[in-house]
Amino acid sequence: MTTPLPTTRRSLRKIALLLLPPFLLLLFLSILATQFAELGTAKELLSLTSFVILLSFSALAFNWCRVPTSFTPETLLIVIYQAGVDFFIASLLALVSTFFAWLQMSPLPQTKLLQILGFWLHWIFLFLSLGLFVFAALDLVRISKVIGNGRK
């Protein structure tokens, strides 16, 4: 059995969980906009580190889904596990997206068709990666609300 959280901590958690979803969506949109603006320069916003960060989120979710059902109900653990899978897939998509961004900046000669193809493949993989990340993160925020309110 767990001890109840102090009121201040519970209030801060509720405020944070209320503010997180809209700001995660805002972050998603601003990353896409910034990435589009910086795609032609050498200062890419999303690089190989995005792969590592998303992989870390995956590890977090996989470790969370291993807690006993006395802490988190099994139905929620399944959703947490699925979020971990989504984070893992998103990390691989980010890695492939980074490859296509780097390919566009490579010194190797490229035809106009290859540059256009690389541009669109970068965007497709980036959009899929960020989309999966946002949906999985929102699932974890929703579950945190349920667990934080003491409902199972």
FISEKE-412482 format. One record per residue (C-alpha): residue number from 1; x, y, z; residue in three letters. Coordinates in Angstrom, 3 decimals. Example, Ala and Ser with C-alpha at 12.3 -4.5 7.8 and 13.67 -1.06 7.14 Angstrom:
BEGIN
{resi=1, x=12.300, y=-4.500, z=7.800, resn=ALA}
{resi=2, x=13.670, y=-1.060, z=7.140, resn=SER}
REM end
This chain:
BEGIN
{resi=1, x=0.000, y=0.000, z=0.000, resn=MET}
{resi=2, x=1.303, y=3.446, z=-0.862, resn=THR}
{resi=3, x=1.227, y=6.486, z=1.359, resn=THR}
{resi=4, x=-0.848, y=9.433, z=0.153, resn=PRO}
{resi=5, x=0.967, y=12.371, z=-1.391, resn=LEU}
{resi=6, x=1.049, y=15.706, z=0.416, resn=PRO}
{resi=7, x=-1.577, y=18.177, z=-0.832, resn=THR}
{resi=8, x=0.986, y=20.613, z=-2.261, resn=THR}
{resi=9, x=2.701, y=17.929, z=-4.292, resn=ARG}
{resi=10, x=-0.617, y=16.558, z=-5.519, resn=ARG}
{resi=11, x=-1.722, y=20.077, z=-6.557, resn=SER}
{resi=12, x=1.538, y=20.713, z=-8.423, resn=LEU}
{resi=13, x=1.168, y=17.385, z=-10.190, resn=ARG}
{resi=14, x=-2.407, y=18.206, z=-11.249, resn=LYS}
{resi=15, x=-1.345, y=21.601, z=-12.613, resn=ILE}
{resi=16, x=1.587, y=20.064, z=-14.499, resn=ALA}
{resi=17, x=-0.567, y=17.314, z=-15.995, resn=LEU}
{resi=18, x=-3.135, y=19.889, z=-17.065, resn=LEU}
{resi=19, x=-0.527, y=22.075, z=-18.779, resn=LEU}
{resi=20, x=1.534, y=19.334, z=-20.439, resn=LEU}
{resi=21, x=-0.781, y=18.149, z=-23.276, resn=PRO}
{resi=22, x=-1.306, y=21.511, z=-24.999, resn=PRO}
{resi=23, x=2.366, y=22.398, z=-24.658, resn=PHE}
{resi=24, x=3.464, y=19.015, z=-26.040, resn=LEU}
{resi=25, x=1.296, y=19.711, z=-29.087, resn=LEU}
{resi=26, x=2.761, y=23.218, z=-29.357, resn=LEU}
{resi=27, x=6.256, y=21.731, z=-29.138, resn=LEU}
{resi=28, x=5.386, y=19.271, z=-31.910, resn=PHE}
{resi=29, x=4.217, y=22.086, z=-34.213, resn=LEU}
{resi=30, x=7.139, y=24.395, z=-33.428, resn=SER}
{resi=31, x=9.705, y=21.622, z=-34.019, resn=ILE}
{resi=32, x=8.165, y=20.935, z=-37.410, resn=LEU}
{resi=33, x=8.162, y=24.642, z=-38.307, resn=ALA}
{resi=34, x=11.741, y=25.176, z=-37.119, resn=THR}
{resi=35, x=12.918, y=22.040, z=-38.858, resn=GLN}
{resi=36, x=11.404, y=23.248, z=-42.115, resn=PHE}
{resi=37, x=13.112, y=26.640, z=-41.767, resn=ALA}
{resi=38, x=16.519, y=25.121, z=-40.925, resn=GLU}
{resi=39, x=16.497, y=22.192, z=-43.325, resn=LEU}
{resi=40, x=18.731, y=23.880, z=-45.879, resn=GLY}
{resi=41, x=21.349, y=24.986, z=-43.360, resn=THR}
{resi=42, x=23.980, y=23.009, z=-41.501, resn=ALA}
{resi=43, x=22.322, y=23.586, z=-38.123, resn=LYS}
{resi=44, x=19.697, y=20.888, z=-38.021, resn=GLU}
{resi=45, x=17.362, y=21.046, z=-35.037, resn=LEU}
{resi=46, x=16.809, y=17.305, z=-34.904, resn=LEU}
{resi=47, x=19.963, y=15.266, z=-35.043, resn=SER}
{resi=48, x=21.183, y=11.944, z=-33.843, resn=LEU}
{resi=49, x=20.440, y=13.011, z=-30.260, resn=THR}
{resi=50, x=16.708, y=12.892, z=-30.997, resn=SER}
{resi=51, x=17.121, y=9.161, z=-31.606, resn=PHE}
{resi=52, x=18.760, y=8.758, z=-28.187, resn=VAL}
{resi=53, x=16.131, y=10.878, z=-26.422, resn=ILE}
{resi=54, x=13.244, y=8.916, z=-27.918, resn=LEU}
{resi=55, x=14.998, y=5.672, z=-27.069, resn=LEU}
{resi=56, x=15.246, y=6.894, z=-23.456, resn=SER}
{resi=57, x=11.494, y=7.530, z=-23.385, resn=PHE}
{resi=58, x=11.021, y=3.991, z=-24.642, resn=SER}
{resi=59, x=13.169, y=2.622, z=-21.816, resn=ALA}
{resi=60, x=11.189, y=4.686, z=-19.304, resn=LEU}
{resi=61, x=7.883, y=3.266, z=-20.526, resn=ALA}
{resi=62, x=9.187, y=-0.313, z=-20.644, resn=PHE}
{resi=63, x=10.498, y=-0.018, z=-17.083, resn=ASN}
{resi=64, x=7.248, y=1.558, z=-15.908, resn=TRP}
{resi=65, x=5.169, y=-1.254, z=-17.375, resn=CYS}
{resi=66, x=7.124, y=-3.732, z=-15.240, resn=ARG}
{resi=67, x=5.821, y=-2.389, z=-11.907, resn=VAL}
{resi=68, x=3.539, y=-4.650, z=-9.886, resn=PRO}
{resi=69, x=-0.204, y=-4.386, z=-10.431, resn=THR}
{resi=70, x=-0.542, y=-3.171, z=-6.845, resn=SER}
{resi=71, x=0.931, y=0.153, z=-8.062, resn=PHE}
{resi=72, x=-0.646, y=0.347, z=-11.532, resn=THR}
{resi=73, x=-3.583, y=-1.705, z=-12.838, resn=PRO}
{resi=74, x=-2.823, y=-4.223, z=-15.543, resn=GLU}
{resi=75, x=-5.030, y=-2.444, z=-18.092, resn=THR}
{resi=76, x=-2.901, y=0.696, z=-17.691, resn=LEU}
{resi=77, x=0.328, y=-1.304, z=-17.807, resn=LEU}
{resi=78, x=-0.698, y=-2.567, z=-21.247, resn=ILE}
{resi=79, x=-1.185, y=1.019, z=-22.454, resn=VAL}
{resi=80, x=2.198, y=1.976, z=-20.969, resn=ILE}
{resi=81, x=3.831, y=-0.961, z=-22.755, resn=TYR}
{resi=82, x=2.249, y=0.110, z=-26.056, resn=GLN}
{resi=83, x=3.587, y=3.653, z=-25.463, resn=ALA}
{resi=84, x=7.052, y=2.124, z=-25.006, resn=GLY}
{resi=85, x=6.712, y=0.350, z=-28.345, resn=VAL}
{resi=86, x=5.609, y=3.626, z=-29.970, resn=ASP}
{resi=87, x=8.585, y=5.482, z=-28.456, resn=PHE}
{resi=88, x=10.945, y=2.793, z=-29.757, resn=PHE}
{resi=89, x=9.475, y=2.946, z=-33.267, resn=ILE}
{resi=90, x=9.596, y=6.770, z=-33.115, resn=ALA}
{resi=91, x=13.297, y=6.617, z=-32.218, resn=SER}
{resi=92, x=14.042, y=4.466, z=-35.257, resn=LEU}
{resi=93, x=11.976, y=6.769, z=-37.474, resn=LEU}
{resi=94, x=13.966, y=9.750, z=-36.117, resn=ALA}
{resi=95, x=17.193, y=7.950, z=-36.954, resn=LEU}
{resi=96, x=16.077, y=7.352, z=-40.542, resn=VAL}
{resi=97, x=14.846, y=10.952, z=-40.802, resn=SER}
{resi=98, x=18.246, y=12.194, z=-39.668, resn=THR}
{resi=99, x=19.905, y=10.041, z=-42.319, resn=PHE}
{resi=100, x=17.867, y=11.697, z=-45.076, resn=PHE}
{resi=101, x=18.650, y=15.170, z=-43.680, resn=ALA}
{resi=102, x=22.371, y=14.363, z=-43.623, resn=TRP}
{resi=103, x=22.165, y=12.866, z=-47.094, resn=LEU}
{resi=104, x=20.931, y=16.190, z=-48.454, resn=GLN}
{resi=105, x=23.977, y=17.963, z=-46.998, resn=MET}
{resi=106, x=26.514, y=15.381, z=-48.128, resn=SER}
{resi=107, x=29.290, y=16.491, z=-50.474, resn=PRO}
{resi=108, x=28.431, y=13.696, z=-52.891, resn=LEU}
{resi=109, x=26.952, y=14.865, z=-56.171, resn=PRO}
{resi=110, x=23.178, y=14.476, z=-56.227, resn=GLN}
{resi=111, x=20.598, y=14.965, z=-58.901, resn=THR}
{resi=112, x=17.701, y=17.311, z=-58.327, resn=LYS}
{resi=113, x=15.366, y=14.302, z=-58.145, resn=LEU}
{resi=114, x=17.458, y=12.692, z=-55.376, resn=LEU}
{resi=115, x=17.482, y=15.958, z=-53.417, resn=GLN}
{resi=116, x=13.701, y=16.277, z=-53.668, resn=ILE}
{resi=117, x=13.226, y=12.618, z=-52.761, resn=LEU}
{resi=118, x=15.552, y=12.976, z=-49.752, resn=GLY}
{resi=119, x=13.713, y=16.116, z=-48.635, resn=PHE}
{resi=120, x=10.312, y=14.422, z=-48.678, resn=TRP}
{resi=121, x=11.542, y=11.187, z=-47.128, resn=LEU}
{resi=122, x=13.126, y=13.225, z=-44.319, resn=HIS}
{resi=123, x=9.806, y=14.962, z=-43.692, resn=TRP}
{resi=124, x=7.726, y=11.800, z=-43.853, resn=ILE}
{resi=125, x=9.932, y=10.005, z=-41.317, resn=PHE}
{resi=126, x=10.166, y=13.110, z=-39.111, resn=LEU}
{resi=127, x=6.398, y=13.597, z=-39.095, resn=PHE}
{resi=128, x=5.771, y=9.921, z=-38.276, resn=LEU}
{resi=129, x=8.392, y=9.999, z=-35.514, resn=SER}
{resi=130, x=7.049, y=13.134, z=-33.859, resn=LEU}
{resi=131, x=3.462, y=11.966, z=-34.270, resn=GLY}
{resi=132, x=4.117, y=8.657, z=-32.523, resn=LEU}
{resi=133, x=6.066, y=10.469, z=-29.821, resn=PHE}
{resi=134, x=3.254, y=12.942, z=-29.115, resn=VAL}
{resi=135, x=0.557, y=10.255, z=-28.974, resn=PHE}
{resi=136, x=2.643, y=8.041, z=-26.673, resn=ALA}
{resi=137, x=3.590, y=10.977, z=-24.420, resn=ALA}
{resi=138, x=-0.044, y=12.057, z=-24.169, resn=LEU}
{resi=139, x=-0.969, y=8.491, z=-23.174, resn=ASP}
{resi=140, x=1.605, y=8.591, z=-20.371, resn=LEU}
{resi=141, x=0.339, y=11.997, z=-19.223, resn=VAL}
{resi=142, x=-3.245, y=10.684, z=-19.191, resn=ARG}
{resi=143, x=-2.182, y=7.621, z=-17.200, resn=ILE}
{resi=144, x=-0.243, y=9.840, z=-14.792, resn=SER}
{resi=145, x=-3.450, y=11.795, z=-14.186, resn=LYS}
{resi=146, x=-5.367, y=8.614, z=-13.417, resn=VAL}
{resi=147, x=-2.681, y=7.252, z=-11.107, resn=ILE}
{resi=148, x=-2.062, y=10.658, z=-9.511, resn=GLY}
{resi=149, x=-5.742, y=10.982, z=-8.631, resn=ASN}
{resi=150, x=-5.659, y=7.588, z=-6.945, resn=GLY}
{resi=151, x=-8.090, y=5.990, z=-9.405, resn=ARG}
{resi=152, x=-7.405, y=2.601, z=-10.817, resn=LYS}
REM end
